[in-house]
């Protein structure tokens, strides 16, 4: 697990949510101002990049396998994610990913909304993720 202290999410979020949209392959097509501000990237640096540009190395691959299985099937996924900022700091978010569907029900992309995660939830999931990471190595 990372030794660097997290950023103060409550202060940074200031009551606003991070919102992003991707195509069906996870390439960012939209990033709201709050996403840019908190991640430390400019919109032009995010658009066209895979969403995992902000993936923290403490995040187990299996967590994202489960997320992708869920959203590709057209279902909503909710979970806690540790993200890496451009400057190397990190932040935890409660994330909800909603598939965008065309008129035939086919997934055409995804919309993700994120807000600060509670300290209690972070403590609980960090232990789970650490155990998952140990099995990946």
C-alpha positions as CSV (number, residue, x, y, z in Angstrom):
1,X,0.0,0.0,0.0
2,X,1.1,3.5,-0.7
3,X,2.9,5.5,2.1
4,X,1.9,8.9,0.7
5,X,-0.9,10.6,2.6
6,X,-4.2,11.0,0.7
7,X,-5.4,14.4,-0.4
8,X,-8.3,15.9,1.6
9,X,-11.2,14.7,-0.5
10,X,-13.9,16.6,1.3
11,X,-12.1,19.9,0.8
12,X,-11.4,19.2,-2.9
13,X,-14.9,18.0,-3.8
14,X,-16.7,20.9,-2.1
15,X,-20.0,19.2,-2.5
16,X,-19.5,18.4,-6.2
17,X,-19.2,15.1,-8.0
18,X,-16.5,13.9,-10.4
19,X,-18.2,12.9,-13.7
20,X,-16.7,11.2,-16.7
21,X,-18.0,9.5,-19.8
22,X,-16.3,6.8,-21.8
23,X,-16.9,4.8,-25.0
24,X,-17.6,1.1,-24.7
25,X,-13.8,0.4,-24.5
26,X,-13.2,2.7,-21.5
27,X,-11.7,5.6,-23.5
28,X,-12.6,8.9,-21.9
29,X,-14.9,11.1,-24.0
30,X,-15.9,13.6,-21.4
31,X,-14.4,14.8,-18.1
32,X,-16.2,17.4,-16.0
33,X,-14.2,20.3,-14.4
34,X,-14.2,18.7,-11.0
35,X,-12.6,15.5,-12.4
36,X,-9.9,17.6,-14.0
37,X,-9.3,19.6,-10.9
38,X,-9.1,16.6,-8.5
39,X,-7.1,14.4,-10.9
40,X,-4.7,17.1,-11.7
41,X,-5.1,16.6,-15.5
42,X,-6.4,19.0,-18.0
43,X,-9.4,17.9,-20.0
44,X,-7.2,17.7,-23.1
45,X,-4.9,15.2,-21.3
46,X,-7.8,13.0,-20.3
47,X,-10.0,13.0,-23.5
48,X,-9.0,10.1,-25.7
49,X,-7.1,8.3,-22.9
50,X,-8.1,5.0,-21.3
51,X,-9.9,5.7,-18.0
52,X,-7.2,3.6,-16.2
53,X,-4.9,6.6,-16.7
54,X,-5.8,7.4,-13.1
55,X,-5.6,3.8,-11.8
56,X,-3.6,3.6,-8.6
57,X,-1.2,0.6,-8.4
58,X,-2.8,-0.4,-5.1
59,X,-6.0,-1.3,-6.9
60,X,-6.2,-5.1,-7.6
61,X,-6.9,-6.1,-11.2
62,X,-9.7,-8.4,-10.0
63,X,-11.7,-5.4,-8.8
64,X,-11.9,-4.0,-12.3
65,X,-12.6,-7.4,-13.8
66,X,-15.7,-7.6,-11.7
67,X,-16.6,-4.0,-12.6
68,X,-16.2,-4.7,-16.4
69,X,-18.2,-7.9,-16.2
70,X,-21.1,-6.0,-14.5
71,X,-21.2,-2.9,-16.8
72,X,-20.7,-4.8,-20.0
73,X,-23.8,-6.8,-19.1
74,X,-25.7,-3.5,-18.9
75,X,-25.9,-3.4,-15.1
76,X,-24.8,-0.6,-12.8
77,X,-21.6,-1.1,-10.8
78,X,-20.9,0.6,-7.5
79,X,-17.7,0.4,-5.5
80,X,-14.8,2.1,-3.9
81,X,-11.8,3.0,-6.0
82,X,-8.4,4.5,-5.1
83,X,-7.3,6.8,-7.9
84,X,-3.9,8.3,-8.7
85,X,-3.5,12.0,-9.4
86,X,-1.1,13.3,-12.0
87,X,1.1,14.7,-9.2
88,X,1.4,11.2,-7.5
89,X,-1.0,11.9,-4.7
90,X,-4.1,9.7,-4.4
91,X,-7.8,10.0,-3.6
92,X,-10.5,7.5,-2.7
93,X,-14.0,7.7,-4.3
94,X,-17.3,6.0,-4.1
95,X,-18.0,5.2,-7.7
96,X,-21.1,4.4,-9.7
97,X,-20.7,3.4,-13.3
98,X,-23.9,3.4,-15.4
99,X,-23.9,1.9,-18.9
100,X,-25.2,4.0,-21.8
101,X,-27.5,2.0,-24.0
102,X,-28.7,2.6,-27.5
103,X,-32.3,2.1,-28.7
104,X,-31.7,-1.7,-29.0
105,X,-30.3,-2.0,-25.5
106,X,-26.6,-2.3,-26.7
107,X,-24.0,-0.8,-24.5
108,X,-22.4,2.2,-26.2
109,X,-20.4,3.7,-23.4
110,X,-20.4,4.4,-19.7
111,X,-21.1,7.3,-17.3
112,X,-19.2,7.4,-14.0
113,X,-20.1,9.6,-11.1
114,X,-17.8,9.7,-8.0
115,X,-17.9,11.3,-4.6
116,X,-15.5,11.2,-1.6
117,X,-15.5,7.8,0.2
118,X,-16.0,7.7,3.9
119,X,-12.9,6.9,6.1
120,X,-14.7,3.8,7.5
121,X,-15.4,2.4,4.1
122,X,-11.8,3.2,3.0
123,X,-10.4,1.3,6.0
124,X,-12.6,-1.7,5.3
125,X,-12.0,-2.0,1.5
126,X,-8.2,-1.2,1.7
127,X,-7.8,-4.4,3.7
128,X,-9.7,-6.4,1.1
129,X,-7.8,-4.8,-1.8
130,X,-4.5,-5.5,-0.1
131,X,-5.4,-9.2,0.3
132,X,-6.4,-9.3,-3.3
133,X,-3.1,-7.8,-4.4
134,X,-1.1,-10.3,-2.5
135,X,-2.8,-13.1,-4.4
136,X,-2.1,-11.4,-7.7
137,X,1.7,-11.3,-7.2
